[in-house]
C-alpha cells in the first residue's frame, strides 16, 4: 500500500466510513455541481477595473504600462529593457498569443522553453488579472512555464484589459469554463508584485524568493 493510500485509509477509519457510501458521494457531487456563492468584496466591483488593478499592482512595487494594441508589445519591451540596462534577450514559452507578435521589428533575441536559472528576463502571458488586489493569475503548461514566474530576476507579464476581472470568484468561473471538467491546469500561480520579504529585522527585501522586478503590460481597453 502506498503512503497516499495509507493516509486516506487512516482518515476513513477516523471518520468511520468506507468511502463507498452513496449519500456521501451524492453530497459531494451536488456541492460540485452547484457550489454556494461566496461573499464578493465590493472593492473589485468597479466600472474601471483596469485603473484599480494598476493602482493595486503599483502599490506592491510592480511597474505597469497600458498599450493600445498587442502589436506594440515587442517595441515596448525593447524600450523597457534598454531603459533598465538589461540585455535585449528574454525567455518565453510557446504561448500562441506571444508567438504571433511582430518580434522581427526589434533586435530582441527570444529563447523558448522553461527557465533554468540563467535567464535575466522572462516573459509570460497571464490568463487573467484580478483588480481587487492587483494580482496576476498564470496557469502552468508549455505555453507559459511556471519556472518563468520564479527564476529570471525580471519578469514581464502581458495581460489583456478584457481579462482583468473584479474578483477571484469570477476568475475561477472563467478558468473552469475555459478548461472544462477534469481538464484544469496542473498549477495556478497568483502573483502580486515582485517577490519580497521582510523576515529579517522587518527590512523589505525585493527578490527574496523570485523576481526582483515585475513589469506588467496591459493591452487594449475594456468594452462597455
C-alpha positions in Angstrom: 0.0 0.0 0.0 1.4 3.4 -1.0 1.8 6.2 1.6 -1.0 8.1 -0.1 -3.4 5.1 0.3 -2.3 4.7 3.9 -3.2 8.3 4.7 -6.6 8.0 3.1 -7.3 4.7 4.9 -6.4 6.3 8.2 -8.8 9.2 7.5 -11.6 6.8 6.6 -11.0 4.8 9.8 -11.1 8.0 11.9 -14.4 9.1 10.3 -15.9 5.6 10.5 -16.6 5.4 6.7 -15.5 3.3 3.8 -15.7 5.8 1.0 -18.4 3.9 -0.8 -21.5 5.4 1.0 -24.0 6.6 -1.6 -25.3 9.5 0.5 -21.8 11.0 1.0 -20.9 10.7 -2.7 -24.2 12.3 -3.6 -23.5 15.2 -1.3 -20.1 15.8 -2.9 -21.5 15.6 -6.4 -24.2 18.1 -5.5 -21.7 20.5 -4.0 -19.5 20.4 -7.1 -22.4 20.8 -9.5 -24.0 23.7 -7.6 -21.3 25.4 -5.4 -22.5 28.0 -2.9 -21.9 31.7 -3.7 -19.1 33.3 -1.8 -19.1 36.8 -0.3 -17.7 39.1 -3.1 -15.7 42.1 -1.9 -17.2 45.4 -3.1 -13.9 46.9 -4.0 -13.5 44.9 -7.2 -16.9 45.7 -8.4 -16.0 48.9 -10.2 -16.5 50.2 -13.7 -12.8 50.9 -14.1 -11.2 47.6 -13.2 -8.0 48.4 -15.2 -7.4 51.6 -13.1 -8.0 49.6 -9.8 -5.7 46.8 -11.0 -3.0 49.2 -11.9 -3.2 51.1 -8.6 -3.0 47.9 -6.6 -0.2 46.4 -8.6 1.9 49.6 -8.3 1.2 49.8 -4.6 3.1 46.5 -4.2 6.1 47.6 -6.3 5.1 46.3 -9.8 5.5 48.7 -12.7 2.7 48.9 -15.2 2.2 50.2 -18.8 -1.0 50.3 -20.8 -0.7 49.6 -24.5 -3.3 50.3 -27.2 -2.6 47.1 -29.2 -0.8 43.8 -28.9 1.4 44.8 -31.9 3.0 47.4 -29.6 4.3 44.8 -27.2 7.8 43.9 -28.7 8.8 47.6 -29.1 7.7 48.5 -25.6 9.6 45.5 -24.2 12.7 46.6 -26.1 12.4 50.1 -24.7 11.9 48.8 -21.2 15.0 46.5 -21.3 17.1 49.4 -22.8 15.9 51.8 -20.0 16.8 49.2 -17.3 20.2 48.5 -18.9 19.2 44.8 -19.4 20.3 42.7 -22.3 18.0 42.5 -25.3 17.2 38.9 -24.7 14.3 37.2 -23.0 12.8 33.7 -22.5 9.1 32.8 -23.1 7.0 29.7 -23.5 5.1 28.5 -26.6 2.1 30.8 -25.9 0.4 31.4 -29.3 -0.6 35.0 -28.4 3.1 35.9 -27.7 4.3 33.9 -30.7 2.1 35.9 -33.1 3.6 39.3 -32.1 5.9 41.2 -34.5 9.2 40.4 -32.8 11.1 40.8 -36.1 10.6 44.6 -35.8 13.0 44.6 -32.9 16.6 43.5 -32.2 15.4 41.2 -29.3 16.6 37.7 -29.0 13.9 35.2 -27.9 14.6 31.9 -26.2 11.7 29.4 -25.8 11.0 26.9 -23.1 11.5 26.5 -19.4 13.8 28.8 -17.5 16.9 27.1 -16.0 18.2 29.9 -13.8 20.4 31.5 -16.3 17.8 33.9 -17.9 17.8 37.5 -16.9 14.3 38.3 -18.2 11.2 36.1 -18.5 8.0 36.9 -20.5 4.6 35.4 -19.7 1.0 35.8 -20.8 -1.4 35.9 -17.9 -4.7 34.1 -18.0 -6.3 37.0 -16.1 -5.7 39.9 -13.7 -7.7 40.4 -10.5 -8.5 44.0 -9.9 -9.3 43.9 -6.2 -5.7 43.0 -5.3 -3.6 43.9 -8.4 -2.9 40.2 -8.8 -1.9 38.3 -12.0 -3.2 34.7 -12.5 -0.9 32.5 -14.5 -1.6 28.8 -15.4 1.1 26.2 -15.9 2.0 24.4 -19.0 4.3 24.6 -22.0 2.7 27.8 -23.2 3.8 29.7 -20.0 6.2 27.5 -18.0 5.9 28.1 -14.2 9.7 28.4 -14.0 9.4 31.8 -15.7 7.5 33.1 -12.7 10.3 32.3 -10.3 13.8 32.1 -11.9 14.5 35.2 -14.0 15.3 38.4 -12.0 13.0 40.4 -14.2 9.5 39.1 -15.1 7.4 40.8 -17.8 3.8 39.8 -17.9 1.2 40.6 -20.6 -2.5 40.7 -19.7 -5.3 41.8 -21.8 -7.5 44.6 -20.4 -10.6 42.4 -21.1 -9.2 39.7 -18.9 -8.8 41.9 -15.8 -11.6 40.7 -13.6 -13.1 42.2 -10.4 -12.6 39.3 -8.0 -11.2 35.8 -7.5 -14.6 34.1 -7.8 -15.0 35.4 -11.3 -11.5 34.1 -12.2 -12.3 30.6 -11.0 -15.5 30.6 -13.0 -13.7 31.7 -16.2 -10.9 29.2 -15.6 -13.4 26.3 -15.3 -15.3 27.5 -18.4 -12.0 27.7 -20.4 -10.6 24.3 -19.4 -13.7 22.2 -18.7 -14.4 19.5 -16.2 -11.5 17.2 -15.5 -9.0 19.3 -17.6 -7.9 22.0 -15.2 -4.3 23.2 -15.4 -1.9 21.5 -13.0 -0.9 24.7 -11.3 -2.3 28.2 -10.9 0.1 30.9 -9.7 -1.2 34.1 -8.2 1.5 36.9 -8.5 1.0 40.1 -6.6 4.1 42.3 -7.2 7.7 41.2 -7.3 9.0 38.7 -4.8 9.6 40.4 -1.4 10.2 39.6 2.2 10.6 41.5 5.5 11.5 38.5 7.6 14.9 39.8 8.6 14.6 42.8 11.0 11.4 43.9 9.2 13.5 45.3 6.4 11.8 44.9 3.0 13.9 42.9 0.5 12.8 42.6 -3.1 13.7 39.4 -5.0 13.8 37.2 -1.8 12.1 34.1 -3.4 11.8 35.1 -7.1 12.0 38.1 -9.5 13.2 41.4 -8.2 11.1 43.3 -10.7 7.7 42.7 -12.2 6.6 44.7 -15.2 3.0 44.4 -16.4 1.8 45.3 -19.9 -1.9 45.8 -20.0 -3.1 45.5 -23.6 -6.3 47.2 -25.0 -9.3 48.5 -23.3 -12.4 47.1 -21.6 -15.5 47.3 -23.8 -18.5 48.8 -22.1 
